[in-house]
Amino acid sequence: MKSLRYPIKVVALALLGLALPGLTFSGQAMADSCWNHNGSLMRLQAQGNQRWLSYEVPKPVLRNAGVQRGTLLFSGAKNGNWYSGTARVFSKYCPGSPLEYFVEGPVRGDQLQVTVTGTREVFNQCRPTGRYTTDTLVFTYSHQC
């Protein structure tokens, strides 16, 4: 019987509407997992088909650009096995002012990797150059956060 106590407490707290990690008042579970991206550890949060990827442990070079734990890199939606939304690129020359651009791409069949691609303008020390580049962002599942 001892193993049943914790689940009963959790259900009782949820019924009372008390805050529990991973639950929302709509009754939908909120997914929370950690992913690797370009040398940084990311946190993926999901509610319904909405998706947010933020830095959990940014690689050191990003700290000069103002990136810290919780800084949002991607916000968008998952429709089937396809992500689309807004990505951000950070620069030490423009800390606190990331450049936003549209990205989209597939979720790998095993659901353990997401690859999104988008085209954005190249900036030189916060100034647009008139040149464009294509960025590909790859997120690979690491573990439950």
N, C-alpha and C positions, 0 to 999 in steps of 0.2 A: 504493500500500500504506500510506502514512502515515496516511490517513484511517481505517484499520481499527484502528490501535493503541489509541486511546482506548476504543472499545467493547469490545475484548478485555480491557483492563485492568479496566473496570467489571464485566464478567461474571465475571472471575477473582476480584475482590474480593467480589462478591456470593456466589459459590460458597464462598468461605472464611468467609462469615458476618460480614464486617466491615461496620461501620456505613456506610450510604450514605443520603444524604437521599432521602426519598420511598419507601424500601423497608422492608418489615417482614419478620420471620422467617416469617410465614405465606405469604409469596410474593405477597400482595396489594399493589398499588401504593397509596401514600397520596397523595391529591390535595392540592395546595397552591396556592391562588390568592388574589388580592387583590380586594376588593369595596368599593364606596362605600356608606356608610350615614350619612345625616343629618349630613354634614360631616366624618365620620371615615373613615379607611381601615381596612378590616377584613381579617383573614386567615381564609379558609375552609380548614379541614382536614377531610379525609374519609378514613375507613377502612371499607371495606365500605359499609353503609348508614348508619353513624354520621357525624354532622356536628358540628363545633365552629366557631363564629365568635367570634374574639377581636379586640381592638383592636390594630392595627398602629401607626397614628398617630391617637390620639384627638384630637378637636377640643379647643381650649384650655379651654373651660368645664368639661369633664369631669375635668380634672386636679384641680380643687377637690373633686371627689367621690371622689378616690382612684383614678380610672381611669388606668391606664398601659399601656404596650405589654405585650401578653399577657393583659390582663384579659378574662375570658370573658364574652361577652354572651349567647350562645345555645349550648345543647347539646341534641342530639336525634337524630332519624333522618330519612332520606329514604326514603319508600316510594312507588315510582313517581315521579310528579311532584308529590309532597306532602311538605312538611316538618312535623314536629310535635316539640315538646319544651319546654324550659324557657328563658325569657328572663329577663333581669335588668334592673332599673331602679336607677340610682345617684343618690345625693343627697349634696350637700356637708354636710348635717346628720347623715348617717349613713355617713361614709366607712368602707369596709371591710365594710359590712353591706347588700349589695344586696337588694332585694325581689325574690323569684322568683315567676314566674307562668307558666301554661301558654299556649303559642301554637301556632298551626298555620296552614298556608296553602300555596298553589300555587307551583310553579316555572313560570315563563313557558315557552311552547312552544319558544323558541329556547335555553332553558337559561341565559340571561344575566341573569335577574332572579328573585329569590325574595321573596315578600311573605307575612309571617306576621302574624296578628292574635290578640290575647288581651285578656281583661278582668282588671283588677287593682284592688286597693283603693288609694285615694288616701291618702297619708300627709302629715301636716303636721309638719315637724321631727321625724321618726322616730315620730310617733304616728298610729295609724289614725284616720281620720275617719268611717268608716262609709259614705263615698261611693265609687263605683266609676267607672272610666273604661276605655275601650277604646283600646288602643295598636295601631298598625299599624307594623311595621318593614319597610322596603324595602331590599333589598340588590341592588346592580347591579354586574355584573362589571366590573372595571377592567383587570386584567392578571395574568400569572403572577408570583407573588412571587419 
